[in-house]
Amino acid sequence: VALAQGKALLRLGRPAEALSAFERARAAATEPAVQAAANLNAGAALLATGARDAAMERWEQVPQGLPALRAYADLNLGSASADAGEFEHAVDALGRALARWTQLGSDRNVAQLATNLARVHLTLGDFARSQELIDFALGRARLHGDGYGELGAQLTYGALLLDRQEATSALGVLEGVRQGYERLGNDVHAAQAAALKARAHLLRGERAQAELELGRSAAQRGAANSHGACLALELVRAEVSLSLGDLLGAGRALTRAKDALLGAPELEAPYRLAYLTGRIKSAGGDSAGAAADFVRAARLLDQLVQKVPATKREGFLAVPRRAEVLVAAEPEQRYPRAVAALKASSVDVGSGLVGSSDALRRITKQLEPIGRSNATALIRGESGTGKELLAEALHQLSPRRHMPLVKVNCAAMVEELLLSELFGHEKGAFTGAVRERKGRFEVADGGTIFLDEIGDISPKAQVALLRVLQEREFERVGGSKTIKVDVRVICATNRDLEALIAQGAFRADLYYRLKGVMLVLPPLRERTEDLPVLGRHFLERRAKERQEPALRLTDAALELLARHSWPGNVREFENVVEAAAIFAEGPTIDVEAFLHIAEFRALAGEATSPTPTPTAAPRKPAPAPSVAVELPQAAAPPGPLDFYELARARGISLKELRHEIDMQCIRRALVEASGNISEAARLLGMKRSRLSQIVNAEPMLREVANGE
């Protein structure tokens, strides 16, 4: 009876009276299970009175021999530890509870607990583990028809998508979550979903939709009933007001958020409040006050970081909403200090730029100083040499490494689409523009934007890009408001820009703006001494993926590979080695494994010929988008080609086989049509518009179409 009375008093919000009832129950109990239940509930009452340490002691006293009660005790220990920022203890305790409840078959508890543990990993920035736990929770909830558990997991998934900057996907998930909670009458969770959904709209630049979410009646009721829901909504409301230039509204929202924080302590709210206060002062022209608030925000964030396990701090700080605080407070100190990997005897930057040749060393020696600078960089080199990897390395070495790296393939889009993609558009700017949309430059604000294939952009796009580089401002398509951004620009091209300038196809002033810092990646044929290192790298990676011993290239095979001109560079080399590994016998890959590839069969023939005839190197080698593994040349058997056997022999998926067939057929048609896309489309029996789209998206095919 005393135990039941205590539970009722606790639900009525009278924890001190509840604690007395639980103490009476424990004193009167003779069975260990009842004593454990009294301790379990007494801990909850103590926590409600603010006696956290005493509560933790009670939960620790629940014996291991009572699995269900021990699982509840671990749940309480984990939740209390997470609220206090004791993340390691939280993960351990919640993990124990999840294991116990999984063994007990308590499906509702398992789904909800997996979601709680996913939230802790999400806070730590461990997106992969959080995703695993969310998927597990969703599977359990759906299997047993636990709609409430499914909504909780989906709410956490929406927050995960937001932290990954996947705003569009987050909107789809969170809309269903908000509606689900509204149907259940749970206004508090509906308000939390609305706050996350408003953040997603704000990330997409959709301020009107964000305001609509914040004003929903269910969200307002939830905010009135919960300090936590009120805090979440008001922080987002302050950001929306800032984006509209309403400094007074933003200040009022922060005042309400501070009041809510008194009733619902939240780990990340203090530094967010300081950071947003700094933004208000900065927008109002008080630069000194803003700087002081930004430093205070960084210090509050640093205090939180000290509670994060050392191995998790990098991921924790990489979450954009935290990274922007550090960039605002001390941008000159945000680059990584340790760059020993760049000075090692064999360089591996970005898990792909591998080698120890002098040609590559000359590049890597420049990475650290260029990375630390804020200068625009131009990376030049043939397709397949690793330009994108180099851009990623520069971003990781920069003060902006905790902010987004946004990549744009300029050649894959027509002019109007590219302008909309780069600069965004206003609602109604063109047919299909049903809402305003942020461009890539806005998304990359504070970080880096990588513009690949910059030599292929139109004159109109060149003018717009030149203005951004000079003024750091632009207008959206169909808009008149000037938007300022702080973005580092890294460009890449495989085109001869000087020749394009002579032809009038590329602006000289843009070229000189880009070439201030220029890196030229050498083609693979100029660093053949890196072939053994590259071969070992790709074969070890293949072995790790397949969980089998790594193969090794023989000296004869390496000698054969060194005689090839490698028009597709490292990308082609990787494909060749992968293809040869399929036909390897034993632990090594010898010359015979390459005889299924036409180019190497010819090279092997030259090697065995008594009087080899030297051939002149091509002026500009044709690109090799993929490795064509050919069957032995014999009379073709009647009946259809056995693509199934070919896929099995190659060890590739159906999707990969289709892609390789498409690429080879299109490349052959382009060569036969001398680069004429219309004629190539006729030969292939497909629409020209579709073929043009494919060619523009594949650098190798585009080079063939351009006659290179």
N, C-alpha and C positions, 0 to 999 in steps of 0.2 A: 504493500500500500504506500509506504514512504517513497519507494522508487517511482511509482506512478505519479504521486503528488509532486515530486521534484521535477519530473518531465513537464507536467502541466504548468508549474510555476516558471520554468525556463522558457516555455513558449509564450507565456504572458509578459516576458521581459522583466522578471523579478529574480535575477540570478542569485542574489544573496540568500533569499528565502529558499530557493531551489537547492543551494549548496547545503543548507541545514538539513533539508529533507534527505538528501543523498547520504549525508554523514550518518543520520539515524538508520538509514537502510543498510549501510555497510556494517554498523555496529550490531544490528540485530541479525544479520545474515549468518547462516551456518554453512551454506554451500559456496564453494569457490567461484562458481559462475555468477551468483548473485553479488558477491563481494566485488568481482571484477566489473560487473555492469555498473555497480554504484561508483566505483573509481572512475570508470569511463565517463559517466555523466557528470561526476563531480569535476572532472577536468574541464568539461565544456562550461560549467558554471563559473569556475575559477577564471577561465579565459575571458568570459563575458564581463567579469569584474576588473579585468586588467592584470590579474596575477598570472602572467604567461608562464613563468618558470615553474610555479607550483602546479599549473595545469599539465605541463610537460612531465613532471615527476609522477603525477597520477597515471598518465597514459603509459609511462614506462613500467608501472607496476602490474599492468595486465599480463597474466602469465602466458607463456608460449603454448602451453598445453590446451588453450581454448582458442582454436584457429579463427573462428568467426569474430569473437570479441577482440582478439589480437589484431585482426585485419582492420577493424574499426579504429583501434588505438593507433596503428601505423598510419591510417588515413588522416587522423587528427594531428599526429605528429608532423606528417608531411605537409599538410595544409598550413599549420601554424608556422612551420619553418619557411615555407614559400612566402607567406605574408611578411615575414621578418627579413627576407632576403638571404636566408641561410640555404642557398640553393643546393649545395652538396647533400646536406641532411634531408632536404625535401625530396630530392631524387631517390636517395636510398630508401627513405621511409615509404614513399608512394610506390616505389618499385616492389618492396616487400609486400605491401598490401595488395597490389595487383596480382602478384604471384599466388598469394594465399587465396584470394577470391576466385582466381582462375581455377585453382585446384578444387575449391568448394563448389564450383559451378554456379556461382551467383551472378547470373548474366547481366541484370540491370546494374548491379554494383560494378561489374567488370567494365562495362561500357563507359559509365560515368567516371570511374577512376582512371581509365586509360586517357580520357579527355583531360582530366586534371593534370596528369603527368605530361601530356602533350603541351599544355599551357606553360608549364615550367620550362620545358625544352625550347618552346617558342620564345619565351622571355630571354633565354640564354643565347638566342640566335642560332640554335641547332635545328635548322629547318628540316634536315633529312630525318632526324629521329622524331621530330614532332609530326611530320607527315606520316611516318610509319604508325605511330600511335593513333593518329586520327583515323587512318584507314582501318586499323584494328577495331577501334571503338565503333565506327560506322558499320562494319561487318557484323559485330555482335548485336548492335541495336536493331539493325534491319532483320537479322535472323530471328529475333525474338519479339518483333513488333514493338520495340521500345521507342515510341515516337519522341518522347521527351529527351531520351539519351541521344537520339539521332540529331535533334535540334542543337543540343549542346556541342556535339562534335562538329557540326556544320558551322556553328558560330566561331569556334576556334579555327576552323579551316579558312573562314573568311578573313580572320585576323592574320593568318599565315600568308594568304595571298596578298594582302595589303603590305605586309613587311617585305614581300618579294617584289613589290611594285607592280603587281599584276592586277591593276584596278578594274579592268573590264571583267575579268573572271570573278573577282571578288564581288562585284555588283550582282552578278547572276546568282551567286550562292547566298548572299546576305538578304536579298529580296525575299527569297523563300523562307529564310530563317525568321525575318521580322514578321511576315504574315503568319507563320506557324505559331509564334509566341502570342501574337494578337488573338488568334483563334482560341488559344488555351487560356487567355485572360492574364498572361504573365507580362504585365506592363514593364517591369524592371528589365527583364531580358530583352523585351521588344525595344526598349530605349537603348540598350547597349548595342543591339544590332543596327538601330537607326544611326547611332553615333559612328559606327564603323562604316556604314553605307555612305554617310555624309563625307567621311574622309576619302572614300573611294571616288566620289563625284568631284571632290576638291582636287584630288590627284589628277583627274582628267580635265581640270579646268572648268567644270560644270557647276558654277557657283549657285545658280538658281535651283538646280536639283538638290544641291547640298542643303540650302535653306529650307526647301520643302521637307526633307527628311527630319531636320531638327525641329520643325514646327508641328509634326504629326501629334495628334491627341494622345495616342498611346505612349509616345515618347515623353510628352509633358507629364502624364500621370506617373510614369515610371520615375522621372526625375523628382517629382514631388514626394514619392514614397521611398526613395533610396538616395543617400548621399553619393554612393558610387556611380549610379546612373547619371545623376546631376553633374558630377565632376567630368565624366566622359563627354557629355553633351556640351557643356560650357567651354571646354578646351577646344573642341572642334568649332564651336560657334565663334570663338575668338579668332581662329585661323580664317574662317570664312569672312568675318568682318575686316580683317587685315587685307585679304585679297581684294575686297571692294573699296579699300581706302577709308573705311569707317573706323577711325581710331577711337572715337568715343564709344562706339558699340563694342569694339574689341576690349577696351578697358573695363566696361561694365561686365562683360562675360568673364573676364579674369577675376574680377571681384567676387562674382558668384561662385566661381570655381574654387577660390581660396576658402570661402565659407564652407563649401561642401567638403573640402579636404580636412577640415577640423573634425567632421563627423565620420569620415571614411579614409583613414590614412592609406595612401597608395604610393608604392615605391617610386614610380617614375614621374608622378605629378610635380614634385618640387622643382626638378630641373626644367620641366616643360614650362611651368609657370614663369620661372626666371627668364628662360629663353624667349618666350612670347612677349614678356614685358620689355625685353631688350629690342625686339622687333618693332613694338609700338613706338618706343623712343626714337629708334633709328628712322622710322617713317615720319616722325614728327620733327626731325632735324636735330635731335639731342644726341649727337654722336658720342660724346663723353659718357653720358648716362647709359646709352646702349652698350658701349664697350664694357662698362662695369657690370651690367646685368649679364652679358654674355660670359664674362669670366666667372661670375657667381654660378651661372648655369653649368659651366664646365666643371667647376669644383664640386657641385652637388652630384653631377654625373660621375665624377671620379670617385666620390665616396661610395656610390653604388657599385662601381666597377670593382672596388676592393673586395666586395662580397662574392664576386663571380670567380669560379675556379680559373686558375691561370690559363689552362688549356682552352677555355671557352671565351676568353676576353676579346680575341680578335673577331670572332663571329658576333659577339654581343655588340661591339662598337661599330661593326659593319652595317647594322640596321640603319637605314637612311635617317629616321627621325632622331637617332642618337648622333650619327655622324655629322649632321648639319650643326649641331651644338658645338662640337669640337672645331669644326671649320670656322664658325663665326667667332669663337673665342681666341684661338691661337693658330691661324692658318699656316704661319711660318714654321710650326713645329710638328706638323702632322705627317711628315714623310718617314718611312721606316729607316732605322739606323743600320740595321744589319743587311749588308749586301755582299756577304762573303761568297754566296753562290755565283755571283757574277765574275768573281776573280779566281774561281777554281780552275784547275787545269782543263776540265771539260765543262763547257757551259751548257746549262739547260734552263732556259728562261721560258716560263709559261708552258712547261711540259711539252715542248715541241721544237724550240730553236736550239738544236743540239749540235755540238761539234767542238773541235779544238784547233781548227785551222787559223792561220794568221788573218785570213780574210774575214772570218767571223769575229775574231778577237778585236779587230779594229772597230767593229760595230759595238760590241758589248762594253768596251772601255768607255764609250761615250754615253751609255745608258744612264748611269747614276747622275751626272751633272745635268743632262737634258731632262731627266725625269723630275728632278727637284725644281727645275725652272717652270715658269708658267708660259713659256714661249710656244707659239704655234709650230708644229712639227710636220714635215712632209717626208713620208717613207716611200722610197721608189724601189722597184725590183720587178722581175718577171713573175708571172703567176706561179703560185706554189712555193715561193721562197720563204714565206712566213711573215708577211707584212702585218697581218692581224695579230699574230703572236707578239710581234715587236710593239705594237700599239698597246696591247694589254700590259706588257712589261713596263712601258713608260708610265701608264696610269698607276700601276701598283707601286712605283717608285716616287710618285708625286705626292704633294700635300693633299691631293683630292682623293686619295685611294679609298677612303671610307664613303665617298659619294658615288653616284651612279657612273658607270661607263656605258654610254649609249652608242650603239653601232648602226650605221646606215649604209646600205649598198646603193650608191647613187645611180649605178647603171641599170638597176632592176626596175626603175620607175620612169614613166614619161614625165615631161616637165611639170605640168600642173599638179600631178600626184606628188612629185618630189617636193615642190614648194609647200603643199599642204602638210606633207609628212614632216618637213623640217621646221616650219614656222607655225603650224596649226591653222585652224580656220574658224570663222564665226558662223553662227547658225544662219543658214540661208545663203552662204557665200557662193554655193553652186548646187546643182541638182544632186540630191542625196545628202547634203549637209544639214541634217535634221537637228543637230545640236552643236554647240561650240566644242572645240577639241584642242587640247594642248599639242604643240609640235614637239619634235625631239629636242630642240634647243631648250625649251622650257623644262622638259623632263630631266634634262642633263644639268640644270642650273646648279652650280656649286661643284659639278663634277667634270667629266670629260666626254666629248662627242667625237666618235671616230667615223670619218667620212671616207668610205672605201670607193675606189674607182672615181676619184675626183676629176680625172681627165675626161670623163664622159658626160659631165653636166652641161646643160644648155647655156647660151649667153645670158638669158634672163636670170637663171639660177646663179650664175657667176656674179652678176651684179648684186644680187641679194646677199650672197655669201660674203662678198667683199665688204659690204656695209656692216655686217655682223662682226667681222674681224676688226674693222676700224673703230666702230662706235659701240659695239656690244649691245645693240638694240635692233629691233625689227617690229613690224606689224604683222598680225595674222592675216591670212588670205581673207579678203572681204571685210577687214576691220580697219579702224583708224587709230586705235589706242596704241601708243608706243610701249613696247615691253622691253625692259632691260634685263640682261642675264649676265651671269658670271660663269663662263664656260671656257674650258681649254679645248682647242681644236687640234686634232691630229688627223691628217689626211694621208691617203695612200693612192698610188696609181702604178700601172704597168705601161702607161702610154708615154710616148716621147713628147713631153710638154713643149719643148723648144720648137719642135717641128709643127705642133699644133698652133703655136703663136705665129709662126711664119705663114701658116695657112689662114690665119685670122679666126681660128676656131677656139682659141683660148686667150683670155685677157692677159696682157703682159703685167698690168698692175697687180692682178690677183696672184700671178705666178711669183712676183717678187715679194709679195706679202707672205706667201707660203714657204718660200725657199730659205727663209732666215735660218732655220734649223732643218737640215736635210740629212737623212740617213739613206744610204743605198745598199740594199741587201744583195750580196753576190749570188749569181746563179750556181746551182750545184756543180756544173761542169768546171767551175773555177775553184772548187774546193773538194776535189775528189778524195783528198786525204781524210775527209770526214765520213766517208762511206762506211768504214768499219764501225765507227761510233754510232752512226745512225742505224746501221743494220742491227747492232746489239740492242739499241734502245727500242726499236719497233718490235723485235722478236721477244724481248723480255716483257714488253707490254702485252703482246699477244699471249704469251705463256701465262701471265697473271690473269688475264681475262678468262682463259680457258682452264685455268688451274691445272697446268701440265708443265713438264720441264721445258726450258727454253731451248730452241734450236740454235745452231751456230752456222754462220757462213764460212765455207772453206776458203782457203787462199785463192784457189782457182776460180771460185765463184766471184770473189771480190775483184779479181783481175778482169773478169768478163764485165762486171758491172762498171768498172772504171773506164771501159772503152765506149760506153754509151754516152750520148750527148745530153741526155736528161732534159728534153724540152719542157716537161712538166715539173721539173725540179723535185723538191722534197716530197710533194704530194704524189708525184708519179713514182718516186723511189719506194715510198711506203706501200703503194698498191702492188708494185712489182714483187717486193719481198713477201707480202701477204699471199700473192698468187703462187709464188715458188714454194712457199712453206706447205701448200696443199700437196704438192707432188714430192716432197722430200721423203727419203727413205732413211730411217735411222735418226740419230741425233744431229746430223749435219745437213746443210743444204749445199749441194754441189752443182756443177754446171748443168747436169742433166735435168735438174728441176726447172731450169729456165728455158728449156727447148720447146715448151708448149707456148711460148710467147714469140710472135713472129720476129720482132726486132732482134731478140737475143739469139734466136736460131740462126739468123743471118750473121750476127757477130761471131757466134761459135764456129760457123762455117768458114769465116774469114781467118779465124785463128788456126784452123787445121789445114787451110789451103797452102800448098807449097810455094805459090807465088802470089801473095795477096796484092790486090790492086788498090793503092791508096785512093781515097775519095776525099774531095774537098768538103770542108765543114759547111753546112748550110748557112746562108747569111742570117736567116731568122728562123730557127727550128719551129716546126709545126707543133702546137700544143698537144698534150696527151691527157685528156680528161680522165681516162680510166685505162686499165690494163686489159687488152684483148687476149684472153686465153683461148687459143685456137685448138681444135681437134686435129689430129694428124690428117694430112692431105691424102685422101683416098677417094675412091668413087663413092658418091653419095648414095646411101642405101635408100630404097624406096620407102614411102610412108613419111609421116610428119617428123620434125626434129624433136628429139627427146630432151626437152628443156628441164624436166625433172631430174634426169640423170646428170645433166650439166650442173644444175644447182647443187646437187649432192656432192658431186666431185669437187666443186669449188668451195663447198662449205659456206655458202651464202644463203641469205633468206630470199623469199620470193620477191619482196620489195626491192632488194638490192639487185636481183637479176633483171627485173623490169627496168630499173634505172639504168643499168649498164647497157641493156639492149637499146633503150631510147637514145642514150648519149652516143653510142656507136653509129646508129642509123642516121641520126641527125647530123653528126659530124661528116659521115660519108656523103650525105646528100649535099651539105654545104660545100664540100670540096668539089664534088661533081658539078655543082651549080656556080662555081667560082665565087662563092660568098653571097650570091643573090638569094635572099630569103624567100622571095615570091616563087622562084623556080624550084628551090629546095622544098617548099611547101607542096608544090605540084607533084614533085617526085615522091614525096612521102604520103600524098593523099590526105593532107590535113589543112586546116585553115591557116592563112598567113598570120593572122593576129595571134593565134595560139603559139605558133612556131616562134614568132618574134618575141613573145613573152618569155618562152623557155630560153631562147638564145641570150636575151638580156640578163637573165638570172644566172647564167653560167659563164664565168669569165673565159674558160677555155673555148667554148663555142663562139663567144663574141669575137675572140681573136681570129678564129677561122673565118667568120663572116666579114671581118675587116680586112681579110687577105693577108693576115700575118702568119 
